[in-house]
């Protein structure tokens, strides 16, 4: 998964950073999930893309 390459001690920092990323750069994905109350195929793909983008930039 997305956390396989993350050290256990960095998981909290990853989580906090991902939440910040989702709230700022991918807020439309969160809005869609909240409004639709389900994950369509498109929303799931958008969510995966947002997580992957953050994961690549996490250091």
MODELLER restraints for C-alpha pairs under 7 A, 6 or more apart:
rsr = mdl.restraints
at = mdl.atoms
rsr.add(forms.Gaussian(group=physical.xy_distance, feature=features.Distance(at['CA:18:A'], at['CA:54:A']), mean=6.49, stdev=0.5))
rsr.add(forms.Gaussian(group=physical.xy_distance, feature=features.Distance(at['CA:21:A'], at['CA:54:A']), mean=6.91, stdev=0.5))
rsr.add(forms.Gaussian(group=physical.xy_distance, feature=features.Distance(at['CA:26:A'], at['CA:50:A']), mean=6.42, stdev=0.5))
rsr.add(forms.Gaussian(group=physical.xy_distance, feature=features.Distance(at['CA:29:A'], at['CA:43:A']), mean=6.62, stdev=0.5))
rsr.add(forms.Gaussian(group=physical.xy_distance, feature=features.Distance(at['CA:29:A'], at['CA:46:A']), mean=6.67, stdev=0.5))
rsr.add(forms.Gaussian(group=physical.xy_distance, feature=features.Distance(at['CA:29:A'], at['CA:47:A']), mean=6.37, stdev=0.5))
rsr.add(forms.Gaussian(group=physical.xy_distance, feature=features.Distance(at['CA:33:A'], at['CA:39:A']), mean=6.42, stdev=0.5))
